[in-house]
Amino acid sequence: MTGFFNVLSVEAFTELLRAFPPLGPETVDLHRADGRVLAGDVIAPEDLPLTDRAGMDGYAVRAADLFGTTETNPAYLECDGRVDIEHPATFAVAPGRCAAIVTGGVMPEGADAVIMVEHTQDLGVGTIEMRRAVAPGENVMRRGEDAVAGTPALAAGARLRPQEVGMLAAVGATEVRVHRAPRVVIISTGDELVAPQATPRPGQVRDVNSHTLAALVRRAGCEARCLGIVPDHLDALEAALRAGLRDADVVLLSGGSSVGVRDLTVAALSRIEGAELLAHGVAISPGKPTILARVRGEDGGCRAVWGLPGQVTSAQVVMFVLGVPFLHHLSGRADAFDRSLWPARRVRLARNVASRQGREDWVRVRIMPADRTGPGDGGPPLAVPLLGKSGLLRTLTGADAVLRIPARAEGLVAGSEHDAYLI
């Protein structure tokens, strides 16, 4: 493997990331399913609900009996009994009749709607005054409306949020096949680094990237393991890289990715069997000297190695824009790189921001209510740029979001509206 520094566009770099296949399946218990992605369809074993059920407390009626009914023109129906959860009706609802019913009660034969109890008045001796009309099916959960027996209740590729976990429970899926979450190993490199508990001497800095990268990985729902600080020595870096590749799907190396004399990531990769350098440089600021490599193992699988910038802001921005979506992609999410689905707010830029054509600039911004800086006009909140060097953390600790300046633009003007992606 020979080193090179050939800057790719963000789009071209993303296509390289897409070429990595999602990880294979594993079976997890229901309580561990949140945030995972289904690796196969979940088939409903029976209809859900099993029968027509009331969606409200009220009265099961024939909707035709209440057509034209209003508060000033009520209808009067005779109640034949009450339907409880434990006691389904043993009678049918005939024209001009109704049955009291609780939420979840099985709809009696003949009834096709439920009128809410708030729109009725019990006049005694079994007569119920109805004060509004209902449509057929109103306030009724139809048999099979949530899921039909033998068909997918949830399709492969679905991301399991709490509501999907609820559907799994409803169809009795106590275990589920999901894409495996990536295992990520993090290595920080540099003779200048010391542990956070150490007191740095002049020229030294505490290791920040191990901890910020691990937090980003865990927030993405993945397993993170830090191998610690590796000095700027080729043999040591090679050994750490081999150790990381033994049980990781992704290795994140921070530092050692540019073209300086002590930047050893490419050299270490050249010593790894099956390693292929895919990219060395991406047209993004901050974060240009990012490395991407693929390592094919004897088991037939492939692992990703990222060489991230050592500068703390650069590393975090690259992870937010490219790294975290890649982890979601490996986890099975088909929409991982679709920025239109990322959490964002529409904002109005507070001042001009210059940029250089040919690279994407990702500007850290603080989002502030518009009425703090002048009369409110009902427009979007203001995005105040936080500009600074890529080695400074304050542009991130003070930021709520990042704002993208396209590679073809020379900057953005004050007052223009954009999507700010929340961080």
VENRA-V812654 format. One record per backbone hydrogen bond with DSSP energy under -1.0 kcal/mol. NH is the residue of the N-H (numbers start at 0). CO is the residue of the C=O. E is the energy in kcal/mol with one decimal. If there is no record, write none. Layout:
[[NH | CO | E] [NH | CO | E]]
This chain:
[[7 | 280 | -2.5] [12 | 8 | -2.5] [13 | 9 | -2.4] [14 | 10 | -1.9] [15 | 11 | -1.5] [16 | 12 | -1.6] [17 | 13 | -2.4] [18 | 14 | -1.1] [19 | 16 | -1.4] [22 | 329 | -2.8] [25 | 177 | -2.4] [27 | 175 | -2.4] [29 | 173 | -2.1] [31 | 28 | -1.8] [32 | 29 | -1.6] [34 | 159 | -4.2] [35 | 32 | -2.2] [37 | 157 | -2.5] [38 | 176 | -2.2] [41 | 153 | -2.9] [43 | 150 | -2.6] [47 | 146 | -2.9] [52 | 140 | -2.4] [53 | 104 | -2.6] [54 | 138 | -3.1] [57 | 100 | -2.5] [58 | 114 | -2.0] [59 | 98 | -3.4] [60 | 112 | -2.7] [64 | 61 | -1.8] [65 | 62 | -1.8] [68 | 65 | -2.3] [69 | 72 | -1.2] [74 | 129 | -2.3] [76 | 127 | -2.3] [77 | 95 | -2.0] [78 | 125 | -3.1] [79 | 97 | -2.9] [82 | 99 | -3.2] [83 | 86 | -1.2] [92 | 108 | -3.4] [96 | 93 | -2.1] [97 | 77 | -2.1] [98 | 59 | -1.6] [99 | 80 | -2.3] [100 | 57 | -2.7] [101 | 82 | -1.4] [103 | 53 | -2.9] [104 | 101 | -2.5] [106 | 51 | -2.2] [110 | 107 | -1.6] [111 | 60 | -2.2] [112 | 60 | -1.4] [113 | 137 | -2.3] [114 | 58 | -2.3] [116 | 56 | -1.8] [118 | 115 | -1.9] [119 | 116 | -1.6] [120 | 128 | -1.8] [122 | 126 | -2.5] [126 | 123 | -2.1] [127 | 76 | -3.0] [128 | 120 | -3.2] [129 | 74 | -3.3] [130 | 118 | -2.6] [136 | 111 | -3.4] [137 | 134 | -2.4] [139 | 136 | -1.6] [140 | 52 | -3.1] [143 | 48 | -1.8] [144 | 141 | -2.2] [145 | 47 | -2.2] [146 | 47 | -2.0] [149 | 43 | -3.1] [150 | 147 | -2.1] [152 | 41 | -3.2] [153 | 41 | -1.3] [156 | 37 | -2.1] [157 | 154 | -1.9] [159 | 35 | -3.5] [160 | 158 | -1.0] [164 | 160 | -2.4] [165 | 161 | -1.9] [166 | 162 | -1.5] [167 | 163 | -2.4] [168 | 164 | -2.2] [169 | 165 | -2.2] [170 | 166 | -1.7] [171 | 168 | -1.4] [172 | 167 | -2.8] [173 | 171 | -1.4] [175 | 27 | -2.2] [177 | 25 | -2.8] [178 | 36 | -2.6] [179 | 23 | -3.0] [183 | 222 | -3.0] [184 | 249 | -2.5] [185 | 224 | -2.6] [186 | 251 | -3.1] [187 | 227 | -1.8] [188 | 253 | -2.4] [189 | 229 | -2.2] [192 | 189 | -1.4] [193 | 204 | -1.9] [197 | 194 | -1.8] [203 | 200 | -2.7] [204 | 191 | -2.6] [206 | 193 | -2.8] [211 | 207 | -2.2] [212 | 208 | -2.7] [213 | 209 | -1.5] [214 | 210 | -1.9] [215 | 211 | -2.2] [216 | 212 | -2.6] [217 | 213 | -2.6] [218 | 214 | -2.4] [219 | 215 | -1.3] [220 | 217 | -1.9] [221 | 216 | -1.9] [222 | 181 | -1.8] [224 | 183 | -2.2] [226 | 185 | -2.8] [229 | 187 | -3.0] [232 | 230 | -2.5] [236 | 232 | -2.6] [237 | 233 | -2.6] [238 | 234 | -2.3] [239 | 235 | -2.3] [240 | 236 | -2.6] [241 | 237 | -2.6] [242 | 238 | -2.3] [243 | 239 | -2.5] [244 | 240 | -2.3] [248 | 182 | -2.7] [249 | 182 | -1.9] [250 | 303 | -2.6] [251 | 184 | -3.1] [252 | 305 | -3.1] [253 | 186 | -2.7] [254 | 307 | -2.7] [262 | 259 | -1.5] [264 | 255 | -1.7] [267 | 263 | -2.7] [268 | 264 | -2.5] [269 | 265 | -1.8] [270 | 267 | -1.2] [271 | 268 | -1.8] [274 | 271 | -1.6] [275 | 293 | -2.7] [277 | 291 | -2.2] [278 | 291 | -2.0] [280 | 289 | -2.9] [281 | 287 | -2.4] [282 | 7 | -3.5] [283 | 281 | -2.6] [284 | 359 | -2.7] [289 | 287 | -1.1] [290 | 306 | -2.5] [291 | 278 | -2.5] [292 | 304 | -2.4] [293 | 275 | -2.6] [294 | 302 | -2.8] [295 | 273 | -2.3] [296 | 300 | -2.8] [299 | 296 | -1.7] [302 | 294 | -2.6] [303 | 248 | -2.3] [304 | 292 | -2.5] [305 | 250 | -3.1] [306 | 290 | -2.0] [307 | 252 | -3.7] [312 | 389 | -2.0] [314 | 310 | -2.6] [315 | 311 | -1.8] [316 | 312 | -2.5] [317 | 313 | -2.5] [318 | 314 | -2.0] [319 | 315 | -2.5] [320 | 316 | -2.8] [321 | 317 | -2.8] [322 | 317 | -2.0] [323 | 318 | -4.1] [325 | 321 | -1.6] [326 | 322 | -2.0] [327 | 323 | -2.3] [328 | 324 | -2.4] [329 | 325 | -2.5] [330 | 326 | -1.5] [331 | 328 | -1.9] [332 | 327 | -2.3] [335 | 332 | -1.2] [337 | 334 | -1.7] [338 | 336 | -1.1] [340 | 337 | -1.9] [341 | 338 | -1.5] [344 | 419 | -2.2] [346 | 417 | -3.1] [347 | 380 | -2.8] [348 | 415 | -2.8] [349 | 382 | -2.6] [352 | 411 | -2.7] [354 | 409 | -2.0] [357 | 406 | -3.4] [358 | 355 | -1.0] [359 | 282 | -2.5] [360 | 404 | -1.9] [361 | 284 | -2.7] [362 | 402 | -2.8] [364 | 400 | -2.6] [365 | 383 | -2.4] [367 | 381 | -2.9] [371 | 368 | -1.6] [372 | 369 | -1.5] [381 | 367 | -2.7] [382 | 347 | -2.5] [383 | 365 | -3.1] [385 | 363 | -3.1] [391 | 388 | -1.9] [395 | 392 | -2.1] [396 | 392 | -2.4] [397 | 393 | -1.8] [398 | 395 | -1.2] [399 | 364 | -2.6] [400 | 364 | -1.8] [401 | 420 | -2.3] [402 | 362 | -2.7] [404 | 360 | -3.2] [408 | 405 | -1.5] [411 | 352 | -2.4] [414 | 348 | -3.0] [415 | 412 | -1.8] [417 | 346 | -2.3] [419 | 344 | -2.9] [420 | 401 | -2.7] [421 | 342 | -1.9] [422 | 399 | -2.1]]
